[in-house]
Amino acid sequence: MLIAITREVSPSLSECELSFVDRAPIDHARANEQHRAYQRALAALGCEVAELPAEPAFPDAVFVEDVAVVVDEVAVMTRPGAESRRGEGPQVARALADYRELRAIEAPGTLDGGDVLRIGKRVYVGESARSNAEGIAQLRAILGEYGYSVYGVAIRGCLHLKSAVTALADDTVLLQPAWVDREAFADYCIIEVDPAEEHAANVLRIGDRVISPACFPRTHERIRAAGIEVVTVNVSELQKAEGAVTCCSLVFSA
């Protein structure tokens, strides 16, 4: 059974951290509606969706992926790179404790879950403004105990590694070559995003299907041509907060 931990949209979402997108007005009611539709999509794909309450004091808390990295054997609570987000973890830790042993990244390490891409026993971590060398080293030490190999990957022009590349299947990735070098993923079949859709690389794999923002139809054609089903959701208000579909949930096997 797949568990998908989500958290409701904070009423302070408009005060979110932004790095690579311009601030624009966010329709909070619409963001809530879109988030509920996202949760329904997860449920339709077979996930048991856990809905944690909103965190009014933390504008970015809906992006629950950033505060934990969950693999089959353990959950690692991160230490987010943005200081304003470091209080988001306890509520998620309590939920994860029902399913996994908990470990944690300690200061001076920083790590955002959005920088962590797991494909089988390989774990790629974006070398970003949010995840530093110490955080990556701590994750390597923790996951190495369970047979995972952890690789740092340079990124540019985007917030997180999963802004630039995500997995479509065990042997295939979706990649934005402007933000990450293809060479780091040379062992995989690479599908590039359509050049007109620069933010399209962030998709959420659930089994043999992926969830993707509805606004990237050209890239969806490329994915479907590879035989992979695409489920679309409208997350336009969450995208204004520099979010997408991977960051709004923690999906793992119970």
N, C-alpha and C positions, 0 to 999 in steps of 0.2 A: 504494500500500500504506500502511495506517495502522500506525504504531508506537505502542505504549503502554508507556511507561517506568513501572515500579512499583518499590517497595522493600519488602522484607519487614518485618514488624512488629518493632519494637525490644523486647527483653526488659524495657526500662525504661518501657514505654508508660504504666504507672500513674502515673509522675511527670510526665506531660504538662502543658503550659501550659493553663490554663482561664480563660475570661473571662466567659462568659454561661451556663454550665451548672454545676451543683453536682457536686463530686467524688463518684464512686461507685466501688465495687470493680469492677475489670475482670478478666474471666476471660481470661487471656492465651492459653491453648490455644484457646478458642473464637474469640478475635480472629484468631488465625492461620487457623483453619478458614474463617471468614467472608472473610478477605482472599483466600484461595485460591479461594473460590467467586466472588468479585469478578473475579479474574484470569481464571477460566474464562468468565465472562460476556463480558469484553472479547474473548477469543479467539473465542467463538461469534459475535460480531458482526463478525468479520473483522480484528481487530487482531493484529499480531505482538507478543506481550507479552515485554518485557525485564524480568527479575527481578533487581534489584540486591540485594545482601546487606543484612541489617539493620545498623543503626548503634547498638550498645548504649549509646554515650555520649550519644545524642540521642533522647530519648523520643518526640518528635513526627516523627521522620524518615520514617515511613510516609506522611505527608502530603506527598508528593513534589512536588505541584503548587506549593507555596508558594515553592520556591527557584528557579523559572525561569518565564519567559514565552516560549512558542514560537509564532512565526508562520511563514509560508511561507518567508520570506527569512532569518531570523535568530533566534537564541535569546538572550534577555536574562537573565542570572543576577541574581537579586534580592538585596536586603539585608534579610532579614526584620526585622519590627518587634520581635519578641521576641529579646533578646540571646542567649538560650539556644539559639536555632535558627541562629545565623550560621555554625556549622561544618558545616551539612548539605550545603552546595553542591558541594564538590569532586567527590564521587563522581558526582553527577548531571551536572556539567559535562563530566567525562570521557566519559560515555555520549552526551551531546548533541553533542560535538565530532565524532562520526562523521557527523553529519547537517547541522549548521548552523554558520555563523560565530557566535562567541560575543562578546557584549558584556556589560556589567555596570553595575548601579546602584552608585554610590559614596557614601560618607559625605559629608555628613550625611543623605543620602536613605535612606528606608526604603520597602520595597515587599514585600508578600506576594502571591504568585500567585493566592491565593484571592480577592483584591480585583479581579482583572483578568478582564473578560468581553469576549471578542472576537466580534463578529458582522460577518462580511465585513471591510471596511476600517475599520469603527468599533470603537474600543476604549474601554470604559467602566471606570473605576477607582474603587473605593470610597475615599472620604475617611474613613479609619478610624483606630483607634489603632495599627494595624500599618503603614499606608501614609501617609506624610506628603506635604506639598505638594512638597518637593524631589524625593522619589522619583517622584512623578507627573510632574513637569516633566522629569526625566531620561528617563523612559520616553517622554514625548511627543517629545522631541528625537530619540531613537534611532529610534523607529518612524516618525516624520515623514519620515525619509530614504527610507522605502519606501512612502510614500503613505498611511499610516494617520492617521486623526484620533483623538486621545485626549481623552476627556472625564472630568473629575472628577465623581463622583456622591456626594452626601451620604447616609449611612446612619445608622441609629440602632437600638439594641437588639440588635445582632447582631455577630458577629466580623468577617465579610467580606462584600463585595458579593454574592458568589455564595451566601451564606446567604440572601440576600433576592431574588435574581433570576438566572435562567439562561435560555439560549436553547433553545427547542424546535424551531425552524426558522429560516431566514433572516429570516422576517417575523413571528415569534411568540416571545413570552417568557412564562415562568412567574414570577409575582411575588407576594411577600408585602407587601401594602400597609402593614402596620404598621411595616415596617423600611426601606422605600424609597418615595419618591413616584412615583406613576404617571407624572407629567409628564415625568420624565427619559426615559421609554420610549414617549412618545406616538406615535412613528413606527411602532410595532409593534402587532400584535394582542396584547392582554394577556389571559392566563388567570391568574386569581388562585387561590392555594391555597385549599383548603377552610378555613374559619375554625377548625375543630377540629384542624387539622394545621399548627401554626404553623411547623414546621421543614421543610415539604415542598417549598420552592422550589428546593432544590439537586438538580438532575438533571444527568446527563452525556449530552450528545448525541453519538451515534455514527451518522453518516449521517442516515437518516430515522427513527431510533429513539432512545429515551432509556433510560438505566439510572437507576433510582430505588430508594431504600430501600423495603423491603416493607411498612413500617408506616404507609403513607399511602394507603390504598385509596380514600378519597373524592376526593383530588386526582387519583389515577390515573384515576378515572372521567371527570373533567373533561378530562384530557389525551387520553384515548382518544376522547372525544366530538368532539375536534378532528381525529380521523383519524390520530393519532400513536401508534405502538406503544410500549408500556412494558414493559421487562424489569426485573423486580424482584430485588433481592438483600437478604439480611439482613445489616445492618452494625451491629447493636445495640451490640456492644462498642466499635467504633470511634466510634460516636456518643457514647459516654460520654467519649471523649477530644476532644469537640467537632469530630469529623470527619464526613465524609459521602462521597458518591460522586465528586464532581469532584476532591477534594483527594488522592485515592489514586493518581492517575496523571497523566502528561503525554502527551496523545494528539495526534499530528500526522502529516502525510503525509510519507513518506520522500522 
